[in-house]
Amino acid sequence: MPRSLSEYQRKRDFSKTPEPKGTPEPSGQNRFVVQKHWATRLHYDFRLEMDGVLVSWAIPKGPTLNPAEKRLAAHVEDHPVSYYDFEGTIPKGEYGGGTVMIWDWGTFELEESTPAESLRRGEVKFRLKGVRLCGRYALVRTRSEKDWLLIKKKDECADPQFNIETFTTSVKTGRTKEEIEQGKDAVWSSRREEGEGGLINLANAEKGPMPRTLEPMKAQLIDKPFDDDRWLFEVKWDGIRLVSFIDDGKVRLQTRAGRTVDDEYPQLQAISHLVSARQAILDGEIVAFDEEGRPSFQLLQNRGKEAHPMQYVVFDIVYFDGQRLFKVPLEDRKRLLRDVVRDAGLLKYSDHVLGQGTDFFKAAQQKRLEGIVAKLRDSPYLPGVRSSAWLKIKAVLQQEVVIGGFTAPRASRKYFGSLLVGVYEDGKLAYTGHVGGGFDERSLAEVYKLMKPLIIKASPFSGPPPRANEKPTWVKPKLVAEVKFAEWTRDGVMRQPVFLGLRNDVDPREVRREQPKDARRTDPIDGQESPADGRLEDREGAGQTVLDDHHDAAEQPRARAGRPTGHTPQPGGRQDREAVWHQDPRRDRLGAQCTGGDQAGGGLGNWRTRRPPHQPRQAAVSRRPLLEA
């Protein structure tokens, strides 16, 4: 029996309400929407597109990612499919009078049965793919036709710390409740002069002192790239993560383990003159480049010994002149970052492409880069959290490992033969292989010098001592190395590992085996609190284009006059407010940004998209091919 909108239409006077009248439509998109509704009582309207209508439930406390919390859901009248993107204010005195905000939206997949059969049976099982919600859910009827429960299943998206009050803006427009009521697009601000573009939404910024320390947000590893307009894609820089604290001309540098390293990178004191802010916290990586302009972690280990171009590549900003930006959407943080950072030989903005992760990854593979990072465009910054709102896809298998011993050298080799390494599993050091390749005489001597004071009698590895070709010498598990390798064996051992360098920015106890998750089952978890407890300390109280524009790493610093900004034009500007591809006439191939710019040649082409923040995340973006011949 076809579903009807008669009850929906009977309750409303469409000469007074801005809501759509609508008619049943052919179904097929499997969309869902959650609308936060300030009616007589605040509630969240949860709607699934089924059989040509939006089948709807009113949830007083709203949906959750916490499997321990079941939500009461009252089955209400079906709504038209055109209600999917309705956001506005229903006049007082009309049915449902109050403000409606699109709190989340996306698509869903039924796990069994048909929509009609699921509803008749009173059990609808589905998987959500939204901006804020993801994973497996069930709607279960209880006492009557109207009484249901929304239940979150235990899966990769489950989050016991989920707090719905964290999210106070629309996923469609970025507006708050007050801005929707006032009919405003949002509160937009920019440091750029009028006419230069750069709409930046800082509505979620919070005033406060600059934190003294910050544990960076981390990305989860997945097995393959994907295409999705809700995501942006950056180069995964093969460097050392550094957070920079800029305060009245002084720069303090902190590794991801919290160690201050100002003395190790004295040249970075100059970045304060390249950032248009009195106070700022930038997140990025210090990167060294080889002769082809390709990032090289091994060369980074030789800084001060050999001359190699180095840059501080920044991809995020979390504090700006009295404003904390943790809750500002990533895309707007990056717009601000691009405005305040002046590209030079020493400092570089990490650009990105929108939606086209698969082609971007192929370009990274062709240029033999480490990989790419996918980031949800709406994601907040979660200090210290390894969030699935940020995902990394590696073109080359690399792993951090803890050194637990070494073997005696053979033939003409000096100092040691190979390193015995492992990762922590359940608090114990598990053996993952021996590393003999990738060393030269200097690195052999340096690593041996660091290991010698750490020698102990017993193996630090759990279980029987690992077998080695030569007699092993054990060391305290205090040193961390980066290695690349061919694959994991069934026994959990790395095949053909090669030493890349030591990681003094990593706490050995945090080293875990990186196993990629299935990209098809990895959805954004947007519900952690930010900032995370203990990850943030206050001062008071304790492209292609992407690579193309990125750096001429092997060249001397030079000006980039006339470079296209890629910003959304200001209202009334020469371009309409729509997604636009910008092509840099100096380039015609994908990827120079990640491979050192002009001198390296080729790379990840020079294409950019910019979507006006007021448009839906699902809006179609016109594209040109990312890869060029």
N, C-alpha and C positions, 0 to 999 in steps of 0.2 A: 504494500500500500504506500503510495507516494506521500512524502511528508508535506505538511501544510504550514503556511505562515499566517493563517487566519487569526490565531490568538495574538500573535505579535502585532498585527495590524489593528486589531480591535482595541488594544490597550493604548494606542498612540494617536495623537492628533498631529498629522504631518504638516499642517499649516503653522504649527507652533514649534515643533521639535526639529532640530537639524538632522536627526537620524534618518537613514535611508529607508524608503518604503520597501523596496525590493520585491523580487519574485523568486520562486525556486529555480535553480539553474542546474545545468548538467554538471555533475561532480567530476573530479579527476585529479585535483591538485593536492589533496590530502594536507591541507594547511590547518594550523591551529593558531589561536590567539588568546592571550590573557589580558583582559582589560581591567585595570584598577578603577573602581567605581565608588566615588564619594557620594553615595545616595543618602537616604535617611540614616543608614548605617554603612560604614565602609566595608566593602567586600571586593572580591576578585571574581570576575566572570571568565570562566574557562570554557572555550568553544572549540569543537572539532568539526571540520568540514566533512559532512557525510550526506550522501544521497541528495546533493543539491542545496543543502541548508547548513547553517552552523548549529549543531546540536550543543546545547548550553547547560552549564551548571554554575550556580553561585556558591563560591567558597569563602566563608567569612574570614578565615585566617590566611587564605591564599595558598598556592601550591608550595611545595618544599622539595629540597633535595635530600632531606633527612629521612631514611627508611623507618626510623623509630617513631615518627610523627604521622599518624593518619589524620586526614583532613575531612571534615564534614563537607558534603557537596549536595546542594539542593538542585534537583533537576528542574529547569525552568523552560519557558517556551522557546521553540526554535527561532533563530534569527536568520535574516537573509545573508547570503555570502558576501554581499556588498558591505556588511557591517564589519568585515574583517579589518579594514583600516580606518574605522571611525574613531576619531579622537576629537573631543570638544566638550561643550557644556550643554546639558539638557536643562531647559528652563525650569525654575522652581515652580512647583505646582503641577508639572507634567509627570507622567508615569516615569519613575526612575530618575527624577530630577537631581542633577548634580554633575560633577565633572568626571569625565571618562578619559583615562590615559592608557595608551598601549604599553603595557608593562613588559610583555614578551610576545614574540611571534616566531613562526618557523613552519616546519613540516612534521608530519608524524607518519608512522607505519603501523598498521594493525598487525599483531603477532599471530592472530588466528581468526578464522571465521570471516563473515561479511559484516559491514556496519549494521544492517538490519538484524541479523542473527545475534550479534553481540548485544545490541540494545534489548532485543526481546528476551534474551537469556539473563540480562542484568549483570553482565561481566564483560567489560571492554578492556582488552589488554593491548598496549601500544608502546611504541618507542618514540620519544620526542627528540627533535633536532632543532633547538631554538637558540636564541642569543644567550639567555640566562638559564633555561631549563634544558636538560638532556637526559637520555637514558630511558629505562623501562619503568612504566607506570601501569596501574590498573584502576579502573573505576568500577566499583562493586555496589550493586543495589542491596539495601538492607531491609528495612521494615515495610516500606511502601514504595509506590512508583516514583515519589519525589525524593526519597531519602537514599543517598549514596555516600560512599567513602572514596576519596582519592588516596591511593596508596603508592608510595615510592618504593621500588624494588631495590634490593642490594645489587649494585653493579659498579662499573668503573666510574660512574658519575656521582655516586652517592657521596654526600658530604654531611656528616653529623654536626658541623659547625655552621650550617647554612642559616642565614638571617635575612629574611625577606625585606626588612627595613633598611638594609644596606643600599637598596636600589630605589632611588627617588625620582628618576627621570624616565621619560618615554624612550623606548628603543626606536621609535619612528622619527621623532623630531628632536630629541634631546631636551625637551622642555620639562620644567617642573609643573606641579599642579597650579601654582599661582600664575605661571606664564601661559598655561593653557587657558585659564579663566580670563586673563587679560588679552588673549588673542595674539600674544607675541610669538615670534618664531623661536626666540631664545635670547639669552643675554650673551652677546658676542662682543669680543674685544680683540684688539690687535695692536702690536707695537709698531707696525708698519704705517707709513704715512698714507693718507687717503689716496685711493687710486692705485695702490701697489698690490692690492689683493691680500688674501690671508685671513679669511674669516676663521676665528678661533673660538671655540665654545669653552669658556672657563666657568660655566655656571656651577659646576660641582667642586670648584676649588675651595679650600678652607684656609682661613687665616691662621697663622701660628708661627712660632720660632723655627729656625732651620735646625733639623736634627743633626746631632753630632756624628752618629754612625748610621749605616744602612746596610742590611743584608740584601743583596740583589734578588729580584724575582728570577725564577729558573723555568726552563722549558722541559716538557716531557718528550721523550724519544718515541717516534712512530716509524712504521716500516716503509711507507711510500708517500709520495706527494699527492696532492689533490687540487681540484679547482673549486672555488667557492667564493662568491662575491662578498661574503661576510668577513673574509680574511684578507690580510695583507701579507706579503712575502718579502723577506729580507735575506741578504747574504749571511751565512754563518761564518763569521770571521775567525780565522784560525789564530787567535791571539790569547791574551790574558785579560780577564774581566777586571775592569777598574771603575770604581765610583769616584767621581771628582766632586769635592766640596769647594765652591768658589765663594769667597767671603772678603769683600772690600779689597780686591786685588791679590789676595793670597789664595793659593791652591793647595788643598790637602787631598792625597790619593789613598784609597783604601781598596784592598783586594776583597774578593768575595768571602774570604775567611776572616775578614775584619782586621787584617794587618795593615799598618800604615807604611807606605813605600815611597814617600816623597823623595828620599835620597837616591832611590834607584832610577827615578825618571826625572831628574832635575829640569830637563828641557820642557816638561809639561807645565812648569810655573808660568810659562808665557801664554797659556790658553786663556788666562783671565782677561787678556787684552783682545781676545777674539770672541768673547761672549758678551752680549749686550745686556748685562744684568749686574747688579751690585752683589746679590746673593743668588746662588743657583746650585742645584745638585744634578749632575749629569751621569748617566749610565752608559758605559761603552766598553770598548776593548782597545788595548794597545796592540798594534799590529806591525810586524816587520814584513818587508816585501823582497822577493828575489829579483833577479835580473829581468824577468818577464813581467814584473809588477804583480806577482801572485803572492798572497799571504802565506807566510811560512813560520810555523811555530818553532822549528829548529833554528832558524836564523834569529828569532827573538831571544833564544838562549845565549846567543853570542854577542849580544849588545855590549858595546864598550870594547870588544875585541876585534870586531870587523865592522866596516862601515856599510850599513844597510839602511835604506829609507824606512822610517817609522812614522806612523800616524796614530793619533788617538781618534778612533772612529766612534762617534756617539750615536746612539739609537733611541734614547729616552731622556726625559727631563721630569723630575718628580718634585722639584721645589724651585720657585721663581719669585724673588723679591717679596717675601712675606706671605706667599701663598703655597700651601701644600696641594700637590696635584694628584695625589694617589687615586682619587675617585673620578678624576677627569678621564674620559675615554681616550684610549691610546691614540686614535687618529688625530684628536685635537692636541694631545701632548706633542705629537710629532710635528704638527703644524707650528706650534709655538717654538719647538726646538729649532726648526728650520729658520724661523724668523730671528732668533737670538744668536745663532751660531754663524760666524763668518768663516767660510771655507778658506783654508790656507794649507800650506804644506804640512803643518803639524796637526791641525784639527780638521775633522771631516764629518759631515752629516751623512748618516747611513740611510740612503733612499730606499724605496720599496716599489713593488708592483702590486696591483690589486687583482685578486681573484684567480690569476693564472699560475697556480703553483706548479703544475705539471711541466709546462714549457720552461718556466724559470729554473726548475730543477734540472732539466735536460741541458740547459745552457751552462749551469754550474758544473755538471758532469763533464761537459766538453772542455771546460777550462780547468778541470782537475781541482776544483775547489772542495772544501770540506763538506759543504752542504748548504741547506737553506733553513730559515726559521719562519714558521707560519704564526701569525699573531691575530687574534680576534680583534677586529677594529674597534669594538666597544669596550674592550677589556680594561679594568682598573689595574693599577700597579699594586701587586701583593708582595710586600717585602718578605724574603726568605721562603716563599711558597713555590714549590714546583707544580705549577698549575697547567691544566690542559687547555687553558686559554692561550698558552704559548706552546708551540710544538716544534721540535727540530727533526729534520729529515737529513740523514747523513749520506753523502755520496761516497765517502770513504769511511770504513769502520775504524773508529778510534775509541780508546778506553783509558780512563785514569786507573792506575794500579798502585798498590802499596808494595814497596820493596821489603821482602822478608828475609832475603839472603842472597848469596852469590856463589858462583863456582870458581874453581881455580882456572887460570888461563892455560891455554895449550899452545904449542909451537912458539911462534915469535910474539904472540900477543902478550901485553903487559896488564898488570893490575887484577883483572878478573876475566872469566870467560863469558858468563851470562848472569843476568839478574833473575832471581826467583821471586815471582810477584803473585799478588792475590788481591781480592776484594773482600769487603766485610759482608757477611751474611748472618743475620740473627746475632750480631755482636761478636762474631768470631771471624778470624781471617781465613778465607778459603783460597786454596791454591788455584791459580788460573794459567800458569805457564812459566816458561823461562825465556828471557829476552836476550838474544845475543847479537842481533843486527842493529845497525843504525849508529854505531859508535865510531868516533875517530880517537886518535891517541889523546887529544886534549880532554874530550868528554869522558873517556875511561879514567883518566887521572882525577878529574874533578869529582865524579861520582864516587870513586873509591875513597877519596879524601873525606867525603861526607859520611860514608858508611863505616869507616874504620873505627871511630869512637863509639859506634852503636853495636859493635860485635857482642853477641851473647852465646851461651852454650847450647840452649835448647831451641828447637824450632818454634817460631811464633804462629805457625799455621795450625789450624784445627785438624784432627785426624792424624793418620800416619804421615811421617815426613815425606815430601815429594821426592820422587826418584830423579836423579841427575846423572849426567855422564861423568862428572868429576865430583870430588868430595865437596859438599856444600859448607859454607860458613854462614851462620845465622846472624841476623841483625834485628835490633828493635824496629818495629814497624812505624818509623817516624817520617820516612821519605816517600813522596808521591811522584810517579812518573807518568808521562803521557806516551802511549804507544799506538801504532796503527797495526792492523792485522787483517788476515784474509777472511776468517770466519770462526765461529764458535764450534767446537766439536760436541758430540753428544755427552761427553764427560765434563763439559763446562770449561774446557781449556782452549786458549787462543791458538790458532794455527798461524805460523809465520809472523809472529809479532816483531815489530821494528821500533826501536827506541827513538822518540822524538825530542824528549827533553824532560827536565824536572819541573814539577808544579809546586812552587813554594807558596802559591796562593790558595792551596786546597788543604783542608783539614783531613788527615788520613782516615779518621773515624767516620767520615762522611762518604768515603769512596764505596760505591755500590756497582754491581754489574748492570750495565745499561742494556736492557732488552727492549727492543722496540715494541710498542703496542700496535695492534691492528688498526690502521687508519680508519677503517670502516666503522669501528666501534668506539672511536675516540671523539667525544663531543666536548664542547667548551664547558668547564665547570666554573661558573662565575660567582660562586657563593661564598668564598672564603672571606674572612674579615680582613680589612686592610686599614692601617698597617697591622701586621701580625705581631702578637705579643713577643717581646724580647728581640724582635728583628729591627727595631727602630728606636734610637735613643735621642731624646731631645737635648738641646743645648741647656735648657733650664730643667733641672730635675735629674738628671743623671746623663728589476729591470733589465732589468736590462739597463736601463738608464741608471738603474741602481748602481751598476758598477761603472757605467760609463762616466757619469759625472763624478764618481766617487773620489778618485785620486789619480794624479799622474805620479804614482808613488816613486818611480825611478828618476823623476825630474826634480829640479829645484822648485821651491814654491813659486807659483805665479798667479797673477790675477785671472779671474774668470769673467771678464766683462761680458754682459749680454747674455748670460746663461738663463734659460727659461726657468722661471720659478716654480711652475706647476701649481700655484695657489689658486683657489677659487676666487674669481673676481668679486669685488665689492658690488653691492646693489647699484645699478645705474652705470656699471662699467661697460667696456666695449664688448664683452662676451656675455652671453646668457648664462644663468646659473644652472649649469648642467655638467654631467661627466664629460671630460674632454681629454683626449690624448694629446700630449705635447711631444713633438719630435725635435730633437736637437739637430740642427743641420750639420753639425760637425761630425756626426756619427751615422753609420748606417748598419751597424751590426750589434747584436745583443751581447752586452756583458762587459764593456770596458770598465764599468764601475768596480767590478769585483776583481779585475785583473790589471789594474794600474793605469787605466785611461789611455791617452793617445799613444804613448810609447809602446805599451803592450799590444795595442791594436785589437780589434774585435772584442767580443765579450758578450755582455748581456744587453745589447742594444740600448737605445735611449728613448724608451717609452714610459709614460707616466699616466696614471689616471688620478683624477681628483673628483670626488663626489661631494656636492654640497651637503652639509650636515643635516639639512632639514629633510632630505629625501629618505625613503625607506631603504633599509639594508638590502632588501631583495630586489630593489629597482634594477632593471636591466642596464648594463653598461656597454655602450658600443665599443668594440675593440678592433684594433688592427693586429695582425699576427705579431707575436712577441719575438719570434726568431726570424732573423733575416739571413739571406745567403751571404 
